[in-house]
């Protein structure tokens, strides 16, 4: 880990002498605004590997993004290097289409012990459900952040993360998603336990999610990046840009369908990504 090289990648120039909450929050904010959540490798014929050296080269040196297991594994290395007490945890991501959670863990997140408190750090969820700050691990308490209000609910040692959604002002509603999704007030995001995990426990789901015909990562190419005041995301050919809390507790949503020839330029200009191999956008329903 060349910490200076990583800091240059995320444009972080703050201090890092003391592993405290302020430093953790600042580094985390820089990471999610510099490193996209993306699965483009799958749609460029590349394999996603859970190897720290490979991930470091991909994200830091080649200025790419990654999905949860890449982003959070890299973050765990960064934070351990800076003296933080880190534990890997496994989560099951809620599937709204089935109103259910999967049987096996399919998401990696981090638990940080700091000054006698526990925090959840997750820099690899992406899209509009990406945390912007570490969340204190307490049940039933609203924790407002720029994207909305997040909270944990704990039941029988299982923790649930959910987000209270704002209303959306969609500039061009004809390209929008279904009304059911828009009218949702609260979205469950994932569940997890505090059982410590090892990276080897994620090898199976890392392989499955990039090869299974019914995996949403196989069915959809996606890239999202948090901005200073919102988020931009490209799913298939659909580019969505959101400004959080644009007015009256409402998010401004702009959607545009791109032509094939716009994809490469959009990835470069909006996400600072340049791909080495040919990229084939995909956006199929399950």
Buried (B, 14 or more C-beta within 10 A) or exposed (E): BEEEEBBEBBEBEEEBEEBBBEBBBBBBBBBBBBBBBBBBBBBBEBEBBBEBEEBBEBBBEEBBBBBBBBBBBBBBBBBBEBEBEBBBBBBBBBBEEEEEBBEEBBBBBBBBEBEEEBBBBBBBBBBBBBBBBBBBBEEEEEBEBBBBBBBBBBEEEEBBBBBBBBEBBBEEEEBBBEEEEBEEEEBBBBBBBBEEBEBEBBEEBBBBBBEEEEBBBBBBBBBBBBBEEBBBBBBBBBBBBBBBBBEEEBBBBBBBEBEEEBBBEBBEEBBBBEBEEEBEBBEEEE
